[in-house]
Amino acid sequence: MMYKFTAIAAALFVITTAQAQNETDAYRYSNIQFNGTARYNGMGGAFGALGGDISCMSVNPAGIARYTKSDFNFSLLYEDINSNTGFLGNTTLGGKGNLNFGSIGFVGAKKLDDYDWRYMHFGIAYNRTNFFHNDFTLTGDNPSSSMADVFRGTANGYTTSELADYFPNSAELAYQAYLIDPTDTNSNTTTYTDRVPEGITVNQSRNVYQTGYMSEFAFNFAGNYMDKLYIGGSFGIPGARFHEEFLHTEILSDPDTLTSLEQFTYSQSLTSRGVGFNMKFGVIYLPVDNVRLGASFHSPNYLSFNETWNNNMTSQFDDGDNYDVDGPLNTYVWRMRTPARLMGSVAVVVAKMAAIDVDVEYVDYGSMRMKRDWSDQSGYDFSQENKVISQNYKSVVNVRAGAEVRIKPFYLRAGFGLSPSPYTSGITVSDASIRTISSGLGIRHKTFSCDLGLNFIKYGQDYYPYDPVLFNRNPGVITTNIVRTTMTFGWKF
């Protein structure tokens, strides 16, 4: 199959044929979807002006200044993930379950003798801020392209002896598995053919398994000024863990007698670990007793990543020949800066029986930046990736709203959240916005509390197994639905 390879801007969740850090990675680690206690989750994460919950450390650090007693709690979390994938006219169902530790935290409240500054507070908390778990499959008959086209196009311009140096996990594997061949036996030949005949229909399947999460340790200080002004700041240590395995298989519908290839499989295993730091500052002000106004600023997360990956290629021919080739284990260290965040909040408390909070958050995803590590002497500066980020991503305004009603000793909660698509118009086919509907129930006594939170989350994503040009910009479309259940136990003293 002969195709002209052109440079393209990568779209959402494009997985390249050889692992490389790209704008997809930048968005994965910038897309913070705050999680926390069951109370916080049950109200849709709308707590920027209310305060009084340990989860506030990751949202508005002034929130812990609303405490008058010390508090300790921890949360368990379970996700039921279901994915519906459309690809080349076929639909497949996938998903997985995930039981995890959600959060744990402590707030210490000390009453002061000073008349104006009435309390000071110290808090430490660990929160999971996003989850990457998923398991999905794309499958269908492709009459117009094969991943062999990508390997051939990658190899063109290089001799066979150079492939191992430049493309050890892609074109070199295809060459060693006899998926591609040089056009002649001259050692200086830099043009290739592949063993997928032009015009043949190929049955393609891509199985993808993902696990991982974003988390944050937050160290928080706050103070209460005359029960009117609450201020706070925190130092955070964000972390990231991501693991992905994919298995790409192609079966030829009518193997050509000249090439004799029946099928091939290309697989990859990737593990990424990152750690960094951030700072947050926030205030809550009560102009009148039943109205609260909140504002907070989140610095970017400055993260450093260490990634390891390797690939494998197998091929099977109708004469009985089989090849199984492993690529080398690769390691790469890189850095990135996520967008800063600015949040404004307003809350209304009705006779201490009900509360409503609305948070509005501004994030410019076009400001994400990827950087080489200080130890990297290659000189690679990610200029192309950062250019694509500036072109393909935009600023958004996220909205979260929540309400709580007290019917002693019970609390009923509900909430809603909308995170619009961060992509500029025309980049994706699917709706990449994230919609969340929340509900919750709690019971509280003087020293003990138990809360349950439910979140119903839906979002779409595009997935290209390889070069989008070869798919005529017609990706696999994955619609993911998540039911997240959080249970929190807390003690005040």
VENWOPE-V508411 format. One record per residue. RES is the residue in one small letter. PHI is phi in degrees with one decimal (NA if undefined). Layout:
res=RES phi=PHI
res=RES phi=PHI
This chain:
res=m phi=NA
res=m phi=-105.5
res=y phi=-134.3
res=k phi=-86.7
res=f phi=-84.7
res=t phi=-121.3
res=a phi=-74.2
res=i phi=-135.8
res=a phi=-86.4
res=a phi=-69.1
res=a phi=-105.1
res=l phi=-60.2
res=f phi=56.9
res=v phi=-76.6
res=i phi=-106.7
res=t phi=-81.2
res=t phi=-73.4
res=a phi=-129.3
res=q phi=-55.4
res=a phi=-147.1
res=q phi=-74.7
res=n phi=-145.6
res=e phi=-63.0
res=t phi=-64.4
res=d phi=-63.0
res=a phi=-58.9
res=y phi=-69.0
res=r phi=-54.1
res=y phi=-89.8
res=s phi=-101.7
res=n phi=-83.3
res=i phi=-79.2
res=q phi=-116.9
res=f phi=-57.0
res=n phi=-122.4
res=g phi=-175.4
res=t phi=-70.9
res=a phi=-65.0
res=r phi=-64.4
res=y phi=-62.2
res=n phi=-65.3
res=g phi=-64.7
res=m phi=-97.0
res=g phi=71.9
res=g phi=76.8
res=a phi=-92.2
res=f phi=-138.7
res=g phi=-62.5
res=a phi=-108.9
res=l phi=-76.5
res=g phi=68.7
res=g phi=80.1
res=d phi=-139.5
res=i phi=-60.5
res=s phi=-62.8
res=c phi=-60.8
res=m phi=-58.5
res=s phi=-92.8
res=v phi=-119.2
res=n phi=-133.5
res=p phi=-61.1
res=a phi=-69.9
res=g phi=-61.7
res=i phi=-75.1
res=a phi=-71.2
res=r phi=-80.1
res=y phi=-74.3
res=t phi=-116.4
res=k phi=-132.5
res=s phi=-74.8
res=d phi=-144.7
res=f phi=-134.2
res=n phi=-152.4
res=f phi=-144.6
res=s phi=-132.1
res=l phi=-110.5
res=l phi=-139.2
res=y phi=-130.4
res=e phi=-116.5
res=d phi=-107.6
res=i phi=-108.0
res=n phi=-128.8
res=s phi=-122.0
res=n phi=-113.1
res=t phi=-117.5
res=g phi=-106.9
res=f phi=-153.8
res=l phi=51.9
res=g phi=85.6
res=n phi=-108.3
res=t phi=-122.9
res=t phi=-127.7
res=l phi=-109.9
res=g phi=-151.7
res=g phi=139.2
res=k phi=-163.6
res=g phi=-106.2
res=n phi=-148.8
res=l phi=-99.6
res=n phi=-148.3
res=f phi=-88.2
res=g phi=-89.7
res=s phi=-161.5
res=i phi=-152.8
res=g phi=-163.2
res=f phi=-139.9
res=v phi=-124.1
res=g phi=-105.0
res=a phi=-114.1
res=k phi=-121.2
res=k phi=-74.9
res=l phi=-104.0
res=d phi=-78.9
res=d phi=-63.6
res=y phi=-68.0
res=d phi=-79.6
res=w phi=-88.6
res=r phi=-90.5
res=y phi=-142.2
res=m phi=-124.7
res=h phi=-136.9
res=f phi=-129.9
res=g phi=-139.0
res=i phi=-138.6
res=a phi=-148.3
res=y phi=-121.3
res=n phi=-128.2
res=r phi=-84.4
res=t phi=-102.1
res=n phi=-167.4
res=f phi=-131.0
res=f phi=-116.2
res=h phi=-72.4
res=n phi=-169.1
res=d phi=-153.2
res=f phi=-143.7
res=t phi=-134.6
res=l phi=-109.4
res=t phi=-150.4
res=g phi=174.4
res=d phi=-94.5
res=n phi=-113.3
res=p phi=-90.3
res=s phi=-118.8
res=s phi=-155.9
res=s phi=-142.4
res=m phi=-66.4
res=a phi=-61.1
res=d phi=-60.8
res=v phi=-67.1
res=f phi=-62.7
res=r phi=-64.3
res=g phi=-63.2
res=t phi=-67.1
res=a phi=-72.1
res=n phi=-55.7
res=g phi=100.8
res=y phi=-129.9
res=t phi=-76.3
res=t phi=-62.0
res=s phi=-72.7
res=e phi=-90.2
res=l phi=-60.5
res=a phi=-65.7
res=d phi=-81.1
res=y phi=-96.7
res=f phi=-135.8
res=p phi=-67.6
res=n phi=-108.6
res=s phi=-137.8
res=a phi=-62.7
res=e phi=-63.8
res=l phi=-63.3
res=a phi=-63.8
res=y phi=-67.6
res=q phi=-67.6
res=a phi=-90.3
res=y phi=61.2
res=l phi=-82.3
res=i phi=-125.8
res=d phi=-139.6
res=p phi=-66.0
res=t phi=-70.0
res=d phi=-150.3
res=t phi=-88.7
res=n phi=-65.2
res=s phi=-66.1
res=n phi=-95.3
res=t phi=-65.1
res=t phi=-125.2
res=t phi=-120.9
res=y phi=-135.4
res=t phi=-118.5
res=d phi=-123.3
res=r phi=-97.9
res=v phi=-104.5
res=p phi=-60.9
res=e phi=-64.9
res=g phi=89.4
res=i phi=-81.5
res=t phi=-89.0
res=v phi=-116.5
res=n phi=-82.2
res=q phi=-111.3
res=s phi=-140.9
res=r phi=-130.7
res=n phi=-100.1
res=v phi=-124.6
res=y phi=-125.3
res=q phi=-129.4
res=t phi=-138.9
res=g phi=140.7
res=y phi=-166.0
res=m phi=-108.0
res=s phi=-143.2
res=e phi=-153.6
res=f phi=-92.0
res=a phi=-119.9
res=f phi=-114.8
res=n phi=-123.5
res=f phi=-124.2
res=a phi=-153.1
res=g phi=-145.7
res=n phi=-115.2
res=y phi=-106.5
res=m phi=57.0
res=d phi=54.8
res=k phi=-123.0
res=l phi=-123.8
res=y phi=-122.6
res=i phi=-127.4
res=g phi=-162.6
res=g phi=-145.7
res=s phi=-143.6
res=f phi=-114.4
res=g phi=-115.4
res=i phi=-119.3
res=p phi=-77.9
res=g phi=-136.6
res=a phi=-140.2
res=r phi=-135.4
res=f phi=-145.6
res=h phi=-133.7
res=e phi=-137.8
res=e phi=-127.7
res=f phi=-132.1
res=l phi=-131.2
res=h phi=-107.0
res=t phi=-121.4
res=e phi=-129.7
res=i phi=-117.8
res=l phi=-78.2
res=s phi=-71.4
res=d phi=-146.8
res=p phi=-52.1
res=d phi=-74.2
res=t phi=-66.6
res=l phi=-82.7
res=t phi=-89.2
res=s phi=61.6
res=l phi=-76.0
res=e phi=-97.9
res=q phi=-164.0
res=f phi=-147.6
res=t phi=-133.7
res=y phi=-122.3
res=s phi=-131.9
res=q phi=-148.0
res=s phi=-127.2
res=l phi=-127.4
res=t phi=-130.2
res=s phi=-128.7
res=r phi=-130.9
res=g phi=-139.2
res=v phi=-150.0
res=g phi=-166.0
res=f phi=-151.9
res=n phi=-156.5
res=m phi=-138.0
res=k phi=-136.5
res=f phi=-137.1
res=g phi=-154.9
res=v phi=-138.8
res=i phi=-131.8
res=y phi=-129.2
res=l phi=-109.8
res=p phi=-66.2
res=v phi=-137.4
res=d phi=-59.3
res=n phi=-101.4
res=v phi=-123.8
res=r phi=-128.9
res=l phi=-116.6
res=g phi=-129.7
res=a phi=-149.3
res=s phi=-150.8
res=f phi=-125.9
res=h phi=-112.2
res=s phi=-66.6
res=p phi=-59.7
res=n phi=-81.2
res=y phi=-102.3
res=l phi=-118.5
res=s phi=-122.7
res=f phi=-118.4
res=n phi=-122.6
res=e phi=-119.6
res=t phi=-129.0
res=w phi=-157.7
res=n phi=-151.8
res=n phi=-127.3
res=n phi=-141.5
res=m phi=-132.9
res=t phi=-123.5
res=s phi=-141.0
res=q phi=-134.3
res=f phi=-116.7
res=d phi=-73.7
res=d phi=-89.4
res=g phi=97.1
res=d phi=-70.7
res=n phi=-135.5
res=y phi=-132.2
res=d phi=-137.3
res=v phi=-124.4
res=d phi=-100.2
res=g phi=-84.9
res=p phi=-71.7
res=l phi=-77.0
res=n phi=-109.4
res=t phi=-133.6
res=y phi=-146.2
res=v phi=-116.2
res=w phi=-149.3
res=r phi=-128.5
res=m phi=-155.4
res=r phi=-122.2
res=t phi=-82.4
res=p phi=-69.5
res=a phi=-73.3
res=r phi=-132.5
res=l phi=-127.9
res=m phi=-128.8
res=g phi=-123.1
res=s phi=-141.9
res=v phi=-141.0
res=a phi=-136.5
res=v phi=-124.9
res=v phi=-111.1
res=v phi=-108.6
res=a phi=51.3
res=k phi=56.5
res=m phi=-111.2
res=a phi=-153.7
res=a phi=-145.4
res=i phi=-129.1
res=d phi=-133.4
res=v phi=-128.6
res=d phi=-113.8
res=v phi=-124.0
res=e phi=-127.3
res=y phi=-105.0
res=v phi=-138.0
res=d phi=-106.0
res=y phi=-70.8
res=g phi=-67.9
res=s phi=-92.6
res=m phi=-58.7
res=r phi=-139.8
res=m phi=-104.3
res=k phi=-140.5
res=r phi=-75.9
res=d phi=-71.4
res=w phi=-60.1
res=s phi=-81.6
res=d phi=-79.4
res=q phi=-97.1
res=s phi=-72.4
res=g phi=85.5
res=y phi=-66.3
res=d phi=-116.2
res=f phi=59.3
res=s phi=-62.7
res=q phi=-67.4
res=e phi=-61.9
res=n phi=-68.3
res=k phi=-66.1
res=v phi=-63.3
res=i phi=-58.0
res=s phi=-63.0
res=q phi=-81.1
res=n phi=-98.2
res=y phi=-116.0
res=k phi=-137.8
res=s phi=-84.0
res=v phi=-136.8
res=v phi=-118.7
res=n phi=-86.0
res=v phi=-127.4
res=r phi=-131.8
res=a phi=-137.0
res=g phi=-151.2
res=a phi=-140.6
res=e phi=-138.4
res=v phi=-122.8
res=r phi=-101.7
res=i phi=-127.0
res=k phi=-43.4
res=p phi=-91.8
res=f phi=-98.3
res=y phi=-131.0
res=l phi=-108.1
res=r phi=-136.7
res=a phi=-155.9
res=g phi=-164.8
res=f phi=-149.2
res=g phi=-140.8
res=l phi=-136.8
res=s phi=-113.7
res=p phi=-62.4
res=s phi=-59.6
res=p phi=-84.7
res=y phi=-95.1
res=t phi=-67.0
res=s phi=-58.5
res=g phi=88.6
res=i phi=-76.9
res=t phi=-119.6
res=v phi=-88.4
res=s phi=-79.4
res=d phi=-84.8
res=a phi=-87.0
res=s phi=-69.5
res=i phi=-111.9
res=r phi=-113.0
res=t phi=-131.7
res=i phi=-115.4
res=s phi=-127.8
res=s phi=-152.4
res=g phi=-167.4
res=l phi=-144.5
res=g phi=-143.1
res=i phi=-133.7
res=r phi=-136.0
res=h phi=-117.0
res=k phi=-62.7
res=t phi=-118.2
res=f phi=-132.7
res=s phi=-141.5
res=c phi=-139.5
res=d phi=-131.3
res=l phi=-124.7
res=g phi=-127.5
res=l phi=-123.9
res=n phi=-125.9
res=f phi=-112.2
res=i phi=-118.5
res=k phi=-139.0
res=y phi=-157.5
res=g phi=-117.5
res=q phi=-151.9
res=d phi=-91.5
res=y phi=-142.2
res=y phi=-106.6
res=p phi=-62.3
res=y phi=-156.2
res=d phi=-40.4
res=p phi=-58.5
res=v phi=-60.0
res=l phi=-72.9
res=f phi=-101.9
res=n phi=53.1
res=r phi=56.7
res=n phi=-116.6
res=p phi=-80.5
res=g phi=-70.4
res=v phi=-111.7
res=i phi=-110.7
res=t phi=-106.5
res=t phi=-110.3
res=n phi=-119.0
res=i phi=-125.2
res=v phi=-109.0
res=r phi=-109.5
res=t phi=-114.3
res=t phi=-122.7
res=m phi=-123.0
res=t phi=-124.8
res=f phi=-119.4
res=g phi=-138.7
res=w phi=-134.2
res=k phi=-108.5
res=f phi=-155.0
